[in-house]
Amino acid sequence: MNERVEQSDKRQDRCNQYLSSQLLTPRSDIAEKRGIKRELLLESEKLCGIKNVYEKSDKTFDDVAEAAKSVAELVRETLYFRSTGNFSSPLEAVNIAKDEAANCYGHTIVASECLEKLGIEHFISYANQHTFITLFDRSSNRSFIIDVLTEELRCEMTDAIGFDGIDPIEQLYCGELRANSTLYTDLLLQKLPSSVNRSNFVARREWLMFSDGMKYRDGYGRNARLQMLTLPSIPGRLLLLDEYNARIDQLNGRYKEAADKIVDLSGIYLDVDSRNDLREVDKLCRGLIEQGSGDLAIQAASVVNDSLLSGDSSKNRLFLPDVMRKVAKHDRDINLLNEAIRLYKEIINSKPKYDSLAVGKLRAAEKLLRSIKTTGEIACDATCGKISE
């Protein structure tokens, strides 16, 4: 009980701390070029100016969108873009102030914090490993995208969103941890000015669609349909921080630290689009197994399994039993292998048609079970279900 209270207190502390609290604007290169003094972003004259204009407006949805666009441009003048790599710093206030750089996660979080200061309701959305701000108007059913990194993608996206009956905001108000919808990026790209070369535009922004090995062309169809997940602003920011910092730990071989950051994300892990094959969390689980932390690998896999969308019929549904099978092989754990076999059978029986991939994995697990039971060099410890030399 005390541990849960402590975790809750830590989450509340994080909610009260802004990533941008020490961030100065504009960037040092811009300040030097213009010969101006830098200010704390959240107290800056520019942010105050945006707020004053918004407060004096009628606060229509168009006014909200204009204020959000201005915030995005302010953040662009405050931070460089830098992709994530082994030498990236964790997303913390002191680091982002020092580096003056962040990936799309950092840009989105900072923009969200600025919008909160303006009192503007907004949401954080995620599609194909990219994140951005979204705005929704319940009275008119209009929606707006604010991609901080791309001026052309700060535009209305009402026609580019699809959902099954319940719009994203209604899903959240009905109690869903995240809203699920489809982002049709080919429709979004139609809003680009005619002067923009779409092929070059997409080539520089690979998140906009999945590749089919060809250059961009109009009507990409399925490859331009992205799974878009949407969360309220504060939970969304905390989730981005956890997933980003877990990624940094993983890149540097700190697998246990990475797993600790995502084991509480059951049902809301973001990178579950089947076309990304769970590559990042698969690397994490493999690293954990190699380090002998099979229990943590299974916890991480369970988080992902609980985060799969209902109706997901991709091979992602096999991820949890796959990890169990790998841990069981490493640890020679018969009970765990039996549980993996049970899950494979449950998945196979849930589908109306023959699934060769699932059946093949089931047979591999059953073969492994027979092997470790019958190998003469190994004896089974019946008391714990593990195999010992």
N, C-alpha and C positions, 0 to 999 in steps of 0.2 A: 504493500500500500504506500509506504513512504517513498519507494522508488518511483511509483506512478506520479505522486505529487511532485517529486523533484523534476521529473521529465516535463510535467505540465508547466512548472515554474520556468524551466529553461525555454520552453516554447514561447511563453508569454514575454520573457525577456527579449527573445529574438524578434517578436512582433513589434516591440517598442524601440528596436534599434534600426536605424536606417543605414543601408549600404552606402548611401550618398552623404552621410552626415559630415564627412571631412573633405568632400570633393569640392574643388575650386573650379570656377568657370570665368572666362573661357579657358581652353587648353593653353598651356604655357607658350606654344608657338604662335597662336593667334594673339594672345595678350602682348607678346613681344612685337609682333608685326604691327599691331594697331596702337601700341604704346599706351595700353590701358592697364588699370589695376585689376587683379583677380579678386573674386568674391566667393564666399561660400555659396554653393549652388542653391541650397534651399532657402537662403536669405538674400539672394541676388536681386539686383534691380530689375533684371530681365524677367525673372520668374514673378516678381511682384507686379511688373507691368502686364504680364499675361493674365494674372489673376484680376487686376483692376479692369481690364477690358472685358473679361468674362463676366465679372460681377455686374458691370453696367449694361450688359447685353440682356436680351429677353430670355436667355438660357434655353433656346430651342436646341434641337438635336444638331442643327448645323452650327450653332454657336459652340456647342460642346466639341464638335469635330474640329472646328477652327482652333480652339484652345489646345486641343490635343496635338494638332499638327505643329503648333508653335512650340509646345513642350518638346516634341520630337526633334525639332530643329535646334533647340537650345541644348539638348543632350548631345546632339551630333557635334556641336561646337565645344562640348565639354570633354568628350571621350574619343580616343582613336578606336578603330576596330582592330582587334587582334584575335586570331583563331586560337583554339585551345590546343596546347601541346604539353610535353613533359616539363617544360620550364615555366608554365603558367602558374601564377600565384592563386591561392584560394580566394574566392570572392568574399573579401572582408573589407570593412570601411577603410582601414589604414592602407591596405594593398591597392585598392582601386584609386585612392587619392594619390598614392605614390606613382603608380604606373600610368595613370591617365589613360588607361586602355582596358577594354573588356570585349568579350564576344557578344553574341546577340542576347545571351542571358543577362549579362550585366547591363547592357543598354536598356533592355526591357524593364528590369527591376528599377533602375534609376528613374526612367520615365514614369513608371507606376508610382514611385514615391512622390514625384513632383505633382502628378495628377491628384494624388491624395491630399497634398497640401492645398490644392485648388478646390477641393471638395467635389471632384468630378467622379461619378461612379464609372468604373471601367473594369475590364476583365483581362486576364492573361490567357492567351491561346498558344497552342503548340501544334505544329504540323511538320512531319518529316524532318525531325531534329532541329527545327527552327522555331523561335518563339517571338511573339509580337503582342501588341496591345489590341484589344477589340472593344468596340463600343456598340451597344444595342439600345434601340428605342422601342419600348414596349407598346407605345400608343400607335406608332406607324409601322412597326415591324421592320424598320430599317436597321442596317448594320454598317459598321465602318471599320476598316483595318488601319492600324497605325504601326507600320514597320519602321522603327526608328532609323534603321540603316539605309533605307531606300525611299527617297522622296516620292518616287512614282507610285509606291505602294502605300501611300497615305491617302486613301480614297474610299468611296462607298463600295461595299462588297455584297449588298443585299442580294443581287442576282447570282452571286457566286457561291452561296451557301445552300446546302441541301441537308435535310434532316427527316427522320421518319416520324412525322406527325407532331412531335413536340419540339419547339424551338429551344436553342441552348439555354436561354434565361429561364424558361419554364421548367426545363429539366433540373436546373440548380434549385429553383424554388420548391420543386417537388421532393427535394432531399438527396438528389444525386451528388456524389462527391465531385464529379466533373461532368460536363456536358459533352456529348458526342455528336459530331456533325461531319459533313463532307465539305471540303473546300475544293471547288472546281477552279483550278488555277488557270486553265485555258480561257475561262470566262473573265477571270480577273485580269489577265493579260490583254484582253480586248480593250481595256480602259487606258492602255498606254498611248501616249501621243503617237501620231503616225510617223514622226521623225525618229522614233526609237526602233532600232533593229531588234526584233524579238529574239532571234536566234542568239545574238550576242548577249542580250539581256539575261536570258535563261542560263547561258553558259557560265555567267558570272554569279549566278544565284541558283545553284544546283538543287536547293531544297524545293524549288517550285514544281518539280515533277520527277518521277522515277524514269531512269534512262532505259531505252530499249535498244541501245547501241547505235542510234541514229541521231542526227542533229535535230534541233527543235523544228517542228512544223505545225501549222495550225491543225486543230482537231486531234490532239494527242490521245483523246479518249481516256482509257483507264489509267494511263500513266500520269495524267493531270488531275486525277481525283485523289486527294489527300485526306487521310483521317485527321480531323481537327478536334482536339480536346481543349475545353475551355474551363477555367476555374475563376472563382472570385479573386480579387486583387491580392489580398494579404496571404491567404493560403497558397495562391499561385506563386507569389514571390518566395515564400519559404520552401516550396517544393523545388523551384529552380535552383535555389541555393544548395539544397541537399543533393540534387542530382549532379550539379556542376562540381561541387567539392568532392563528391564520391568519384567522379570521373578523374579529377586531378590525382586523388589517392591511387586510383587504379593504374593510371599511366606511370606512376612512380613505384609500382609494386607494393603499395601499402594496401593489400587486399582486405585485411581484417578491418582497417579503418574505413575503407570504402563500403564494405558490407554493413558496418554499424550505422552508416548514414542512410541506408535505404531500407533497412529491415522494418522500419515503422511506416513505410509508404504503401502498405497493402491496399490495393484497389485504386491507387492513383499514380503508379509508376507510369511515366509518359511514353517511353520509346517502345510501344507495342505494335506499331504498324507492321503487318506481316511481311512486307517487302523489305524491311530492314533486318529480318531474320534474328532479332534479339542479339546482334553481334556483340554489343558492348557488355551486356550482362553475362553473355556466354563466356567472354574472356575473363570476367571477374570470377565466375564460378569455377572455371578451370584453374585459375590461380589459387583460389581457396583450397581446392581439392589437392593440388600439388603441395601446398603448405600444410596439409593435414587438418584443415578446418572444414571438414565435410558438413558438419552441422550448420555452419554459417552459410555454406553454399546452398544447402537445402532451404534455409530460411529466405535467402535472396530469391531463389527460384519460386518459392511459394508466394512472395510478394508480387512477382511478375505474373504468376498464374492467376492470382486474385485480381490482377489489373487488366487481364484480357477482356475485350469487349464481348458481351453476350452474342452468341452466334458466330464467333470466330471459328472457322473450320480449317484454318491453316495449320502448318506444322508447329506453330507456336504452342498449341495445346499439348504437344508432346514434351515441352521443355522440362517441366517438373519431373516426370518419370525418367527422362533422360539423365537429369542431374542425379536423381536418386540411384539410378543404375551405375553411373560413373563412381559415385561415392561408395556404393556397395562393393564395386569391384576393387577400389583402392583399399577400403577398410575390411574387405572380406566379410561383409555383414549380410547374413542370410535373411534376417527379418526385414531389412531395408529393401533387399532385392525382391522379396515377396510382395512388398508394398508397391514397388515400381511395376511389377507384373500385374497386380490388381488394377492399378491406374491405367495401364495400357489396355487391358481388357475392357475397362469401363468406357474408355474413349472409343474403342472399336465398336462396342455394342451400342453406343449412342448415335452412330451414323447409319443411315439406311443403306449405304453402298459400301462395297469392299474397299478398304483403305490399305493399299499395299505397303506404304511407308510405316504405318502404325503396326501392321502385322509383322513386318520385317523386324522392327525393333522389339516386339514382343518375343519373337522367336530367338533373337539374340540374347534377350534377358533370360529366357528359359534355358537356353544352351549354357549360358554362364552359370546358372543355378545348378544344373546337372554336373557341370565341370567341377565346381568347388565342393560339391557334395561327394563326388566319387574319386577325386584325385587322391592317390595313395599318400602323397607327401603332406597332405593337410588333414587335420582332424577338426571336427566341429565341436565347439564348446556350446553345448545345448543350453546352458544356463543363461547365456547372453545373446545367443544367436550369431556370434561372430566366429570367424575362422582363425585359428591360430596355428602357427607352424608346429 
